[in-house]
Amino acid sequence: MDTIGSQLLDAATLMLTGMSVVFIFLTILVYLVRLMSRLVPEEVPEPISTPKQNKKVQSSSAVSPQVVAAISAAVHQYRTSTAK
């Protein structure tokens, strides 16, 4: 039978071995990523050419007053019908 002391020593050895392996792996990974970032050129996106716009630009973002009135009436009707 193993004593509790030898089991704790085995657990500590296993823990340190695992932590060392992970540390070494992550260190190698960091250096490989740095090496790849130096070797592989950075991709530069091509500039996006904007289409020429006509001088008659209509603002489609403006909402007509009729649409606002219709939406307001619908919301008011919905609120009064669910409040009952």
Contacts in CASP RR format, 6 or more apart in sequence:
PFRMAT RR
TARGET T0000
AUTHOR 0000-0000-0000
METHOD contacts of the structure
MODEL  1
MDTIGSQLLDAATLMLTGMSVVFIFLTILVYLVRLMSRLVPEEVPEPIST
PKQNKKVQSSSAVSPQVVAAISAAVHQYRTSTAK
2 10 0 8 1.000
END
